[in-house]
């Protein structure tokens, strides 16, 4: 299972996903401190910094997301 994490914060959903054996492939978080935490714990994921300009083209070109595999989109909406 793949995870696309929006409004990721410090990665609460991503940590739970790891515990279930799922792979976080994309995170999106605007806060600089949270970005550092996400990059530290998920170095192989693509990290985007602004939801306003994240789109499918960016995800497919810059991440390891496979559109044919099962994907869960999670979000800690503000």
C-alpha positions, 0 to 999 in steps of 0.5 A: 500500500502506498501513502500520499500524505497531505498537510503532513505535520510531523508525520503522525499518519505516516508513522502509523502507516509505517507500522502497518507496513505501508510506504509513504511516497509523498508528503506535503507540508508548509511548516519548515520545522515539520519538513525537516522531521519528515525528510529525516524519517522518510528520506525516500519520499518526495516532499512538497512544501505547498498544497496550492501547487501540488498536482498529479504531474508533480507527483508522477514526475518527482515521486515513486508513486505507482498509479496502478498500485493501491494508494491511500491519501491521508491528511491532517487538514488544518 
